[in-house]
């Protein structure tokens, strides 16, 4: 570029001023009242943006500065945390790109830049924004997956409590829909803890669980997994008619599973067992 050194020096010396101007113009164009605390990191990022352009004027590369990518990643993660849709975040890029290229074009004209040199800088700007959009989408999706996974685990934990109601007797009241992922979580966490406690009885109450569609199949699969991993006697209460039908074969094959009409009846069975044990002793 003609007078590349002059343009580079001017851009670097005025990076802070240009950064403030570009952030303010984006906010004004979008009609946004952005708090000063939120403007500051954006200004720092655009200051790095102009510094990078000035330093790379005579270097044939489109490398994107790490500061820029880090900033877009943080923005994407904040968007997930706030519940904002990704389209809201990405929709700002075309405007920011237009304003940035307009700044660069005017600067090059003022310093007698060539058409080729101006085009070269504009291509650099476009490369930065293209990479920024890709990084934003990737970071957004990753953070969204992490957040959803964490939420599922928290919900699974809250929806499968295990309560010690008597010596070595646990009650597990199930509520809502028991799908495959929730059933696996309960086997890996809730019932793993019960197994460690060496419980004699585990009462699983399906009274509050959904009993339509594929739910019954998931209920049966859960019970089938449990009879294979628990040493305790499993007492099923609150089961629907379809689940009772599916359990008929399992009841004939396994001795560590029983059916009761209510939690109270199940508790009574456990209590009688302990009374008989004490009498023998």
Buried (B, 14 or more C-beta within 10 A) or exposed (E): BBBBEEBBBBBBEBBBEBBBBBBBBBBEEEEEEBEEEEBEEBBBBBBBBBBBBBEBBEEEEBEBBEBBBBBBBEBBBEBBEEEBEBEEBBEBBEEBBEBBBEBBBEBBEEBEBEEEBBBBBBEBBBBBBBBBBEBBBEBBEBBBEEEEEEEEBEEBEEBBEBEEBBEBBBBBBBBEBBBEEBBBBBBEBBBEEBBEEEBBBBBBBBBEBBBEEEBBBBBBBBBBBBBEEBEBBBBBBBBBEBBEEBBEEBBEEBEBBBBBEEBEBBBEBBBEBBEEEEEEE
